[in-house]
Amino acid sequence: MITRDSGVRNRTEECSTCRRRTRHQVSIEVRAESEGENAAFSREPYRVTDCLLCGTTTSTRMNTV
Ligand SMILES: [Zn+2]
């Protein structure tokens, strides 16, 4: 299950594919990781950035807040 945060915004960030700073669409996704035993830790928030130039999607796990 993927839940997209409604607070989508654009940022300028480094793109590893373009090898320069480009505009990215940034959003937060909560993904169901594992199922079963560790149900309490199954929903992990990810910070997802989509490069608006080349379309590369990068997701970074948000460990500590
Ligand atoms: Zn790019």
N, CA, C, O and the ligand as a Tripos MOL2 file, in Angstrom:
@<TRIPOS>MOLECULE
protein
  261   259    66     0     0
PROTEIN
NO_CHARGES

@<TRIPOS>ATOM
      1 N           0.8360   -1.1960    0.0000 N.3       1 MET1
      2 CA          0.0000    0.0000    0.0000 C.3       1 MET1
      3 C           0.8700    1.2440    0.0000 C.2       1 MET1
      4 O           1.8290    1.3380    0.7650 O.2       1 MET1
      5 N           0.5420    2.1780   -0.8390 N.am      2 ILE2
      6 CA          1.3050    3.4110   -0.9190 C.3       2 ILE2
      7 C           0.3720    4.5920   -0.7150 C.2       2 ILE2
      8 O          -0.6220    4.7580   -1.4220 O.2       2 ILE2
      9 N           0.7220    5.4060    0.2700 N.am      3 THR3
     10 CA         -0.0640    6.6020    0.5410 C.3       3 THR3
     11 C           0.7760    7.8330    0.2260 C.2       3 THR3
     12 O           1.8310    8.0470    0.8220 O.2       3 THR3
     13 N           0.3130    8.6110   -0.6870 N.am      4 ARG4
     14 CA          1.0430    9.8140   -1.0560 C.3       4 ARG4
     15 C           0.5800   10.9980   -0.2320 C.2       4 ARG4
     16 O          -0.6160   11.2580   -0.0970 O.2       4 ARG4
     17 N           1.5450   11.7050    0.3100 N.am      5 ASP5
     18 CA          1.2170   12.9160    1.0400 C.3       5 ASP5
     19 C           0.7560   13.9820    0.0580 C.2       5 ASP5
     20 O           1.2510   14.0760   -1.0650 O.2       5 ASP5
     21 N          -0.1850   14.7670    0.4990 N.am      6 SER6
     22 CA         -0.7430   15.7720   -0.3980 C.3       6 SER6
     23 C           0.1620   16.9860   -0.5350 C.2       6 SER6
     24 O          -0.0080   17.7980   -1.4440 O.2       6 SER6
     25 N           1.1210   17.1050    0.3680 N.am      7 GLY7
     26 CA          1.9820   18.2720    0.3530 C.3       7 GLY7
     27 C           3.1250   18.1590   -0.6340 C.2       7 GLY7
     28 O           4.2950   18.1720   -0.2500 O.2       7 GLY7
     29 N           2.7850   18.0490   -1.8950 N.am      8 VAL8
     30 CA          3.8020   17.9260   -2.9270 C.3       8 VAL8
     31 C           4.3590   19.3010   -3.2670 C.2       8 VAL8
     32 O           3.6160   20.2750   -3.3880 O.2       8 VAL8
     33 N           5.6640   19.3630   -3.4170 N.am      9 ARG9
     34 CA          6.2750   20.6410   -3.7410 C.3       9 ARG9
     35 C           7.5100   20.4100   -4.6010 C.2       9 ARG9
     36 O           8.0690   19.3140   -4.6400 O.2       9 ARG9
     37 N           7.9070   21.4390   -5.2670 N.am     10 ASN10
     38 CA          9.0720   21.3290   -6.1340 C.3      10 ASN10
     39 C          10.3070   21.9080   -5.4550 C.2      10 ASN10
     40 O          10.2540   22.9340   -4.7780 O.2      10 ASN10
     41 N          11.4150   21.2130   -5.6620 N.am     11 ARG11
     42 CA         12.6730   21.6690   -5.0890 C.3      11 ARG11
     43 C          13.7730   21.4910   -6.1130 C.2      11 ARG11
     44 O          13.6370   20.7000   -7.0470 O.2      11 ARG11
     45 N          14.8640   22.2220   -5.9440 N.am     12 THR12
     46 CA         16.0320   22.0220   -6.7740 C.3      12 THR12
     47 C          17.0250   21.1640   -6.0030 C.2      12 THR12
     48 O          17.5210   21.5600   -4.9480 O.2      12 THR12
     49 N          17.3100   19.9720   -6.5490 N.am     13 GLU13
     50 CA         18.2150   19.0590   -5.8700 C.3      13 GLU13
     51 C          19.1620   18.4110   -6.8670 C.2      13 GLU13
     52 O          18.9390   18.4450   -8.0770 O.2      13 GLU13
     53 N          20.2140   17.8240   -6.3340 N.am     14 GLU14
     54 CA         21.2000   17.1410   -7.1670 C.3      14 GLU14
     55 C          20.5860   15.8690   -7.7230 C.2      14 GLU14
     56 O          19.9850   15.0870   -6.9870 O.2      14 GLU14
     57 N          20.7380   15.6620   -9.0350 N.am     15 CYS15
     58 CA         20.2670   14.4380   -9.6710 C.3      15 CYS15
     59 C          21.4760   13.6250  -10.1170 C.2      15 CYS15
     60 O          22.3520   14.1260  -10.8210 O.2      15 CYS15
     61 N          21.5090   12.3560   -9.6920 N.am     16 SER16
     62 CA         22.6540   11.5070  -10.0100 C.3      16 SER16
     63 C          22.6580   11.1190  -11.4800 C.2      16 SER16
     64 O          23.7100   10.7960  -12.0320 O.2      16 SER16
     65 N          21.5130   11.1480  -12.1090 N.am     17 THR17
     66 CA         21.4250   10.8040  -13.5280 C.3      17 THR17
     67 C          21.8080   11.9910  -14.4030 C.2      17 THR17
     68 O          22.5830   11.8470  -15.3490 O.2      17 THR17
     69 N          21.2690   13.1550  -14.0870 N.am     18 CYS18
     70 CA         21.5890   14.3670  -14.8410 C.3      18 CYS18
     71 C          22.9660   14.8980  -14.4610 C.2      18 CYS18
     72 O          23.5730   15.6640  -15.2090 O.2      18 CYS18
     73 N          23.4470   14.4900  -13.3050 N.am     19 ARG19
     74 CA         24.7320   14.9360  -12.7830 C.3      19 ARG19
     75 C          24.7900   16.4480  -12.6050 C.2      19 ARG19
     76 O          25.8330   17.0740  -12.7910 O.2      19 ARG19
     77 N          23.6690   17.0050  -12.2490 N.am     20 ARG20
     78 CA         23.6310   18.4270  -11.9000 C.3      20 ARG20
     79 C          22.3460   18.6790  -11.1340 C.2      20 ARG20
     80 O          21.5040   17.7940  -10.9830 O.2      20 ARG20
     81 N          22.2150   19.8990  -10.6580 N.am     21 ARG21
     82 CA         21.0290   20.2280   -9.8880 C.3      21 ARG21
     83 C          19.8730   20.5170  -10.8260 C.2      21 ARG21
     84 O          19.9690   21.3510  -11.7260 O.2      21 ARG21
     85 N          18.7770   19.8060  -10.5950 N.am     22 THR22
     86 CA         17.5920   19.9740  -11.4250 C.3      22 THR22
     87 C          16.3720   20.1370  -10.5370 C.2      22 THR22
     88 O          16.4460   19.9760   -9.3190 O.2      22 THR22
     89 N          15.2610   20.4540  -11.1570 N.am     23 ARG23
     90 CA         14.0150   20.5780  -10.3980 C.3      23 ARG23
     91 C          13.4490   19.2020  -10.1150 C.2      23 ARG23
     92 O          13.3740   18.3550  -11.0050 O.2      23 ARG23
     93 N          13.0550   18.9860   -8.8840 N.am     24 HIS24
     94 CA         12.4690   17.7260   -8.4720 C.3      24 HIS24
     95 C          11.1110   17.9580   -7.8380 C.2      24 HIS24
     96 O          10.8640   18.9710   -7.1840 O.2      24 HIS24
     97 N          10.2490   16.9950   -8.0500 N.am     25 GLN25
     98 CA          8.9910   16.9710   -7.3000 C.3      25 GLN25
     99 C           9.2080   16.1140   -6.0750 C.2      25 GLN25
    100 O           9.5810   14.9460   -6.1820 O.2      25 GLN25
    101 N           8.9740   16.6910   -4.9110 N.am     26 VAL26
    102 CA          9.2410   16.0000   -3.6570 C.3      26 VAL26
    103 C           7.9330   15.6440   -2.9700 C.2      26 VAL26
    104 O           7.0360   16.4770   -2.8450 O.2      26 VAL26
    105 N           7.8360   14.4030   -2.5300 N.am     27 SER27
    106 CA          6.6410   13.9710   -1.8040 C.3      27 SER27
    107 C           7.0360   12.9420   -0.7570 C.2      27 SER27
    108 O           8.1350   12.3890   -0.7890 O.2      27 SER27
    109 N           6.1280   12.6990    0.1590 N.am     28 ILE28
    110 CA          6.3660   11.7190    1.2060 C.3      28 ILE28
    111 C           5.4410   10.5250    0.9830 C.2      28 ILE28
    112 O           4.2320   10.6790    0.8130 O.2      28 ILE28
    113 N           6.0350    9.3370    0.9880 N.am     29 GLU29
    114 CA          5.2330    8.1310    0.8400 C.3      29 GLU29
    115 C           5.3810    7.2630    2.0760 C.2      29 GLU29
    116 O           6.4720    7.1270    2.6300 O.2      29 GLU29
    117 N           4.2810    6.6830    2.4970 N.am     30 VAL30
    118 CA          4.3220    5.6980    3.5730 C.3      30 VAL30
    119 C           4.0940    4.3330    2.9500 C.2      30 VAL30
    120 O           3.0250    4.0610    2.4040 O.2      30 VAL30
    121 N           5.1000    3.4810    3.0320 N.am     31 ARG31
    122 CA          5.0250    2.1820    2.3800 C.3      31 ARG31
    123 C           4.9400    1.0720    3.4050 C.2      31 ARG31
    124 O           5.5950    1.1210    4.4470 O.2      31 ARG31
    125 N           4.1460    0.0910    3.1110 N.am     32 ALA32
    126 CA          4.0830   -1.1040    3.9340 C.3      32 ALA32
    127 C           5.2850   -1.9720    3.6000 C.2      32 ALA32
    128 O           5.3760   -2.5230    2.5030 O.2      32 ALA32
    129 N           6.1930   -2.0890    4.5320 N.am     33 GLU33
    130 CA          7.4350   -2.7970    4.2850 C.3      33 GLU33
    131 C           7.2390   -4.2980    4.3860 C.2      33 GLU33
    132 O           6.9830   -4.9680    3.3850 O.2      33 GLU33
    133 N           7.3550   -4.8110    5.5630 N.am     34 SER34
    134 CA          7.1980   -6.2440    5.7740 C.3      34 SER34
    135 C           5.8070   -6.5240    6.3220 C.2      34 SER34
    136 O           5.1780   -5.6690    6.9450 O.2      34 SER34
    137 N           5.3610   -7.6990    6.0800 N.am     35 GLU35
    138 CA          4.0540   -8.0800    6.5970 C.3      35 GLU35
    139 C           4.2240   -9.2040    7.6030 C.2      35 GLU35
    140 O           5.1250  -10.0330    7.4730 O.2      35 GLU35
    141 N           3.3480   -9.2300    8.6170 N.am     36 GLY36
    142 CA          3.4010  -10.3190    9.5840 C.3      36 GLY36
    143 C           4.0420   -9.9090   10.8870 C.2      36 GLY36
    144 O           3.5340   -9.0280   11.5810 O.2      36 GLY36
    145 N           5.1500  -10.5330   11.2290 N.am     37 GLU37
    146 CA          5.7320  -10.4290   12.5660 C.3      37 GLU37
    147 C           5.9340   -8.9930   13.0440 C.2      37 GLU37
    148 O           5.4330   -8.6160   14.1030 O.2      37 GLU37
    149 N           6.6550   -8.2030   12.2780 N.am     38 ASN38
    150 CA          6.9620   -6.8510   12.7200 C.3      38 ASN38
    151 C           5.9330   -5.8560   12.2270 C.2      38 ASN38
    152 O           6.2690   -4.8510   11.6000 O.2      38 ASN38
    153 N           4.7010   -6.1410   12.5110 N.am     39 ALA39
    154 CA          3.6140   -5.2940   12.0210 C.3      39 ALA39
    155 C           3.7320   -3.8740   12.5360 C.2      39 ALA39
    156 O           3.3460   -2.9250   11.8530 O.2      39 ALA39
    157 N           4.2630   -3.7270   13.7380 N.am     40 ALA40
    158 CA          4.3890   -2.4040   14.3380 C.3      40 ALA40
    159 C           5.3600   -1.5210   13.5670 C.2      40 ALA40
    160 O           5.2720   -0.2950   13.6300 O.2      40 ALA40
    161 N           6.2890   -2.1410   12.8380 N.am     41 PHE41
    162 CA          7.2840   -1.3700   12.1110 C.3      41 PHE41
    163 C           7.0830   -1.4820   10.6080 C.2      41 PHE41
    164 O           7.9850   -1.1960    9.8210 O.2      41 PHE41
    165 N           5.9010   -1.8970   10.2320 N.am     42 SER42
    166 CA          5.6950   -2.2190    8.8220 C.3      42 SER42
    167 C           5.4780   -0.9890    7.9550 C.2      42 SER42
    168 O           5.6580   -1.0440    6.7390 O.2      42 SER42
    169 N           5.0940    0.1150    8.5720 N.am     43 ARG43
    170 CA          4.8340    1.3120    7.7780 C.3      43 ARG43
    171 C           5.9820    2.2900    7.9290 C.2      43 ARG43
    172 O           6.1780    2.8940    8.9840 O.2      43 ARG43
    173 N           6.7360    2.4330    6.8480 N.am     44 GLU44
    174 CA          7.9140    3.2960    6.8850 C.3      44 GLU44
    175 C           7.7160    4.4850    5.9510 C.2      44 GLU44
    176 O           7.3210    4.3150    4.7970 O.2      44 GLU44
    177 N           7.9900    5.6880    6.4510 N.am     45 PRO45
    178 CA          7.8840    6.8580    5.5840 C.3      45 PRO45
    179 C           9.1100    7.0150    4.6880 C.2      45 PRO45
    180 O          10.2440    6.8420    5.1360 O.2      45 PRO45
    181 N           8.8780    7.3340    3.4550 N.am     46 TYR46
    182 CA          9.9570    7.5720    2.5100 C.3      46 TYR46
    183 C           9.8130    8.9680    1.9160 C.2      46 TYR46
    184 O           8.7120    9.4590    1.6660 O.2      46 TYR46
    185 N          10.9520    9.5730    1.7040 N.am     47 ARG47
    186 CA         10.9580   10.8560    1.0010 C.3      47 ARG47
    187 C          11.2610   10.5420   -0.4660 C.2      47 ARG47
    188 O          12.3320   10.0240   -0.7840 O.2      47 ARG47
    189 N          10.3310   10.8510   -1.3440 N.am     48 VAL48
    190 CA         10.4590   10.4780   -2.7460 C.3      48 VAL48
    191 C          10.6680   11.7250   -3.5860 C.2      48 VAL48
    192 O           9.8980   12.6810   -3.4980 O.2      48 VAL48
    193 N          11.7190   11.7100   -4.4040 N.am     49 THR49
    194 CA         11.9740   12.8280   -5.2940 C.3      49 THR49
    195 C          11.9660   12.3310   -6.7370 C.2      49 THR49
    196 O          12.6160   11.3400   -7.0690 O.2      49 THR49
    197 N          11.2270   13.0270   -7.5780 N.am     50 ASP50
    198 CA         11.1700   12.7110   -8.9980 C.3      50 ASP50
    199 C          11.8380   13.8350   -9.7750 C.2      50 ASP50
    200 O          11.4210   14.9910   -9.7030 O.2      50 ASP50
    201 N          12.8790   13.4810  -10.5160 N.am     51 CYS51
    202 CA         13.5400   14.4800  -11.3510 C.3      51 CYS51
    203 C          12.6020   14.8660  -12.4860 C.2      51 CYS51
    204 O          12.1270   14.0080  -13.2300 O.2      51 CYS51
    205 N          12.3380   16.1600  -12.6140 N.am     52 LEU52
    206 CA         11.4070   16.6130  -13.6470 C.3      52 LEU52
    207 C          12.0840   16.6810  -15.0070 C.2      52 LEU52
    208 O          11.4200   16.9150  -16.0170 O.2      52 LEU52
    209 N          13.3900   16.4810  -15.0450 N.am     53 LEU53
    210 CA         14.1150   16.5610  -16.3040 C.3      53 LEU53
    211 C          14.2410   15.1850  -16.9490 C.2      53 LEU53
    212 O          13.9350   15.0220  -18.1300 O.2      53 LEU53
    213 N          14.6940   14.1910  -16.1740 N.am     54 CYS54
    214 CA         14.9350   12.8590  -16.7370 C.3      54 CYS54
    215 C          13.9570   11.8180  -16.2040 C.2      54 CYS54
    216 O          13.9020   10.7020  -16.7210 O.2      54 CYS54
    217 N          13.1900   12.1670  -15.1850 N.am     55 GLY55
    218 CA         12.1780   11.2530  -14.6940 C.3      55 GLY55
    219 C          12.6790   10.2420  -13.6820 C.2      55 GLY55
    220 O          11.9340    9.3390  -13.3000 O.2      55 GLY55
    221 N          13.9230   10.3690  -13.2370 N.am     56 THR56
    222 CA         14.4660    9.4450  -12.2510 C.3      56 THR56
    223 C          13.7840    9.6420  -10.9020 C.2      56 THR56
    224 O          13.6660   10.7650  -10.4130 O.2      56 THR56
    225 N          13.3420    8.5500  -10.3150 N.am     57 THR57
    226 CA         12.7120    8.5960   -9.0040 C.3      57 THR57
    227 C          13.6710    8.0840   -7.9490 C.2      57 THR57
    228 O          14.2010    6.9800   -8.0720 O.2      57 THR57
    229 N          13.8960    8.8720   -6.9210 N.am     58 THR58
    230 CA         14.7690    8.4720   -5.8300 C.3      58 THR58
    231 C          13.9810    8.4980   -4.5310 C.2      58 THR58
    232 O          13.3520    9.5010   -4.1960 O.2      58 THR58
    233 N          14.0180    7.3890   -3.8010 N.am     59 SER59
    234 CA         13.3110    7.3400   -2.5170 C.3      59 SER59
    235 C          14.3160    7.1170   -1.4040 C.2      59 SER59
    236 O          15.1650    6.2290   -1.4780 O.2      59 SER59
    237 N          14.2050    7.9400   -0.3730 N.am     60 THR60
    238 CA         15.0920    7.8630    0.7670 C.3      60 THR60
    239 C          14.2890    7.5780    2.0120 C.2      60 THR60
    240 O          13.3170    8.2710    2.3120 O.2      60 THR60
    241 N          14.7000    6.5540    2.7350 N.am     61 ARG61
    242 CA         13.9900    6.1930    3.9480 C.3      61 ARG61
    243 C          14.2370    7.2340    5.0370 C.2      61 ARG61
    244 O          15.3700    7.6420    5.2900 O.2      61 ARG61
    245 N          13.1490    7.6470    5.6670 N.am     62 MET62
    246 CA         13.2560    8.6440    6.7220 C.3      62 MET62
    247 C          13.3440    7.9300    8.0520 C.2      62 MET62
    248 O          12.3270    7.5810    8.6510 O.2      62 MET62
    249 N          14.5690    7.7150    8.5100 N.am     63 ASN63
    250 CA         14.7760    6.9240    9.7270 C.3      63 ASN63
    251 C          14.4430    7.7010   10.9860 C.2      63 ASN63
    252 O          13.5790    7.2970   11.7640 O.2      63 ASN63
    253 N          15.1130    8.7930   11.1800 N.am     64 THR64
    254 CA         14.9040    9.5800   12.3870 C.3      64 THR64
    255 C          14.2870   10.9060   12.0330 C.2      64 THR64
    256 O          14.5940   11.4890   10.9930 O.2      64 THR64
    257 N          13.4390   11.3720   12.8770 N.am     65 VAL65
    258 CA         12.7870   12.6640   12.6420 C.3      65 VAL65
    259 C          13.3320   13.6700   13.6480 C.2      65 VAL65
    260 O          12.9260   14.8320   13.6410 O.2      65 VAL65
    261 ZN         17.6000   13.9620  -13.5880 Zn       66 ZN66
@<TRIPOS>BOND
     1     1     2 1
     2     2     3 1
     3     3     4 2
     4     3     5 am
     5     5     6 1
     6     6     7 1
     7     7     8 2
     8     7     9 am
     9     9    10 1
    10    10    11 1
    11    11    12 2
    12    11    13 am
    13    13    14 1
    14    14    15 1
    15    15    16 2
    16    15    17 am
    17    17    18 1
    18    18    19 1
    19    19    20 2
    20    19    21 am
    21    21    22 1
    22    22    23 1
    23    23    24 2
    24    23    25 am
    25    25    26 1
    26    26    27 1
    27    27    28 2
    28    27    29 am
    29    29    30 1
    30    30    31 1
    31    31    32 2
    32    31    33 am
    33    33    34 1
    34    34    35 1
    35    35    36 2
    36    35    37 am
    37    37    38 1
    38    38    39 1
    39    39    40 2
    40    39    41 am
    41    41    42 1
    42    42    43 1
    43    43    44 2
    44    43    45 am
    45    45    46 1
    46    46    47 1
    47    47    48 2
    48    47    49 am
    49    49    50 1
    50    50    51 1
    51    51    52 2
    52    51    53 am
    53    53    54 1
    54    54    55 1
    55    55    56 2
    56    55    57 am
    57    57    58 1
    58    58    59 1
    59    59    60 2
    60    59    61 am
    61    61    62 1
    62    62    63 1
    63    63    64 2
    64    63    65 am
    65    65    66 1
    66    66    67 1
    67    67    68 2
    68    67    69 am
    69    69    70 1
    70    70    71 1
    71    71    72 2
    72    71    73 am
    73    73    74 1
    74    74    75 1
    75    75    76 2
    76    75    77 am
    77    77    78 1
    78    78    79 1
    79    79    80 2
    80    79    81 am
    81    81    82 1
    82    82    83 1
    83    83    84 2
    84    83    85 am
    85    85    86 1
    86    86    87 1
    87    87    88 2
    88    87    89 am
    89    89    90 1
    90    90    91 1
    91    91    92 2
    92    91    93 am
    93    93    94 1
    94    94    95 1
    95    95    96 2
    96    95    97 am
    97    97    98 1
    98    98    99 1
    99    99   100 2
   100    99   101 am
   101   101   102 1
   102   102   103 1
   103   103   104 2
   104   103   105 am
   105   105   106 1
   106   106   107 1
   107   107   108 2
   108   107   109 am
   109   109   110 1
   110   110   111 1
   111   111   112 2
   112   111   113 am
   113   113   114 1
   114   114   115 1
   115   115   116 2
   116   115   117 am
   117   117   118 1
   118   118   119 1
   119   119   120 2
   120   119   121 am
   121   121   122 1
   122   122   123 1
   123   123   124 2
   124   123   125 am
   125   125   126 1
   126   126   127 1
   127   127   128 2
   128   127   129 am
   129   129   130 1
   130   130   131 1
   131   131   132 2
   132   131   133 am
   133   133   134 1
   134   134   135 1
   135   135   136 2
   136   135   137 am
   137   137   138 1
   138   138   139 1
   139   139   140 2
   140   139   141 am
   141   141   142 1
   142   142   143 1
   143   143   144 2
   144   143   145 am
   145   145   146 1
   146   146   147 1
   147   147   148 2
   148   147   149 am
   149   149   150 1
   150   150   151 1
   151   151   152 2
   152   151   153 am
   153   153   154 1
   154   154   155 1
   155   155   156 2
   156   155   157 am
   157   157   158 1
   158   158   159 1
   159   159   160 2
   160   159   161 am
   161   161   162 1
   162   162   163 1
   163   163   164 2
   164   163   165 am
   165   165   166 1
   166   166   167 1
   167   167   168 2
   168   167   169 am
   169   169   170 1
   170   170   171 1
   171   171   172 2
   172   171   173 am
   173   173   174 1
   174   174   175 1
   175   175   176 2
   176   175   177 am
   177   177   178 1
   178   178   179 1
   179   179   180 2
   180   179   181 am
   181   181   182 1
   182   182   183 1
   183   183   184 2
   184   183   185 am
   185   185   186 1
   186   186   187 1
   187   187   188 2
   188   187   189 am
   189   189   190 1
   190   190   191 1
   191   191   192 2
   192   191   193 am
   193   193   194 1
   194   194   195 1
   195   195   196 2
   196   195   197 am
   197   197   198 1
   198   198   199 1
   199   199   200 2
   200   199   201 am
   201   201   202 1
   202   202   203 1
   203   203   204 2
   204   203   205 am
   205   205   206 1
   206   206   207 1
   207   207   208 2
   208   207   209 am
   209   209   210 1
   210   210   211 1
   211   211   212 2
   212   211   213 am
   213   213   214 1
   214   214   215 1
   215   215   216 2
   216   215   217 am
   217   217   218 1
   218   218   219 1
   219   219   220 2
   220   219   221 am
   221   221   222 1
   222   222   223 1
   223   223   224 2
   224   223   225 am
   225   225   226 1
   226   226   227 1
   227   227   228 2
   228   227   229 am
   229   229   230 1
   230   230   231 1
   231   231   232 2
   232   231   233 am
   233   233   234 1
   234   234   235 1
   235   235   236 2
   236   235   237 am
   237   237   238 1
   238   238   239 1
   239   239   240 2
   240   239   241 am
   241   241   242 1
   242   242   243 1
   243   243   244 2
   244   243   245 am
   245   245   246 1
   246   246   247 1
   247   247   248 2
   248   247   249 am
   249   249   250 1
   250   250   251 1
   251   251   252 2
   252   251   253 am
   253   253   254 1
   254   254   255 1
   255   255   256 2
   256   255   257 am
   257   257   258 1
   258   258   259 1
   259   259   260 2
@<TRIPOS>SUBSTRUCTURE
     1 MET1         2 RESIDUE 1 A MET
     2 ILE2         6 RESIDUE 1 A ILE
     3 THR3        10 RESIDUE 1 A THR
     4 ARG4        14 RESIDUE 1 A ARG
     5 ASP5        18 RESIDUE 1 A ASP
     6 SER6        22 RESIDUE 1 A SER
     7 GLY7        26 RESIDUE 1 A GLY
     8 VAL8        30 RESIDUE 1 A VAL
     9 ARG9        34 RESIDUE 1 A ARG
    10 ASN10       38 RESIDUE 1 A ASN
    11 ARG11       42 RESIDUE 1 A ARG
    12 THR12       46 RESIDUE 1 A THR
    13 GLU13       50 RESIDUE 1 A GLU
    14 GLU14       54 RESIDUE 1 A GLU
    15 CYS15       58 RESIDUE 1 A CYS
    16 SER16       62 RESIDUE 1 A SER
    17 THR17       66 RESIDUE 1 A THR
    18 CYS18       70 RESIDUE 1 A CYS
    19 ARG19       74 RESIDUE 1 A ARG
    20 ARG20       78 RESIDUE 1 A ARG
    21 ARG21       82 RESIDUE 1 A ARG
    22 THR22       86 RESIDUE 1 A THR
    23 ARG23       90 RESIDUE 1 A ARG
    24 HIS24       94 RESIDUE 1 A HIS
    25 GLN25       98 RESIDUE 1 A GLN
    26 VAL26      102 RESIDUE 1 A VAL
    27 SER27      106 RESIDUE 1 A SER
    28 ILE28      110 RESIDUE 1 A ILE
    29 GLU29      114 RESIDUE 1 A GLU
    30 VAL30      118 RESIDUE 1 A VAL
    31 ARG31      122 RESIDUE 1 A ARG
    32 ALA32      126 RESIDUE 1 A ALA
    33 GLU33      130 RESIDUE 1 A GLU
    34 SER34      134 RESIDUE 1 A SER
    35 GLU35      138 RESIDUE 1 A GLU
    36 GLY36      142 RESIDUE 1 A GLY
    37 GLU37      146 RESIDUE 1 A GLU
    38 ASN38      150 RESIDUE 1 A ASN
    39 ALA39      154 RESIDUE 1 A ALA
    40 ALA40      158 RESIDUE 1 A ALA
    41 PHE41      162 RESIDUE 1 A PHE
    42 SER42      166 RESIDUE 1 A SER
    43 ARG43      170 RESIDUE 1 A ARG
    44 GLU44      174 RESIDUE 1 A GLU
    45 PRO45      178 RESIDUE 1 A PRO
    46 TYR46      182 RESIDUE 1 A TYR
    47 ARG47      186 RESIDUE 1 A ARG
    48 VAL48      190 RESIDUE 1 A VAL
    49 THR49      194 RESIDUE 1 A THR
    50 ASP50      198 RESIDUE 1 A ASP
    51 CYS51      202 RESIDUE 1 A CYS
    52 LEU52      206 RESIDUE 1 A LEU
    53 LEU53      210 RESIDUE 1 A LEU
    54 CYS54      214 RESIDUE 1 A CYS
    55 GLY55      218 RESIDUE 1 A GLY
    56 THR56      222 RESIDUE 1 A THR
    57 THR57      226 RESIDUE 1 A THR
    58 THR58      230 RESIDUE 1 A THR
    59 SER59      234 RESIDUE 1 A SER
    60 THR60      238 RESIDUE 1 A THR
    61 ARG61      242 RESIDUE 1 A ARG
    62 MET62      246 RESIDUE 1 A MET
    63 ASN63      250 RESIDUE 1 A ASN
    64 THR64      254 RESIDUE 1 A THR
    65 VAL65      258 RESIDUE 1 A VAL
    66 ZN66       261 GROUP 0 **** ****
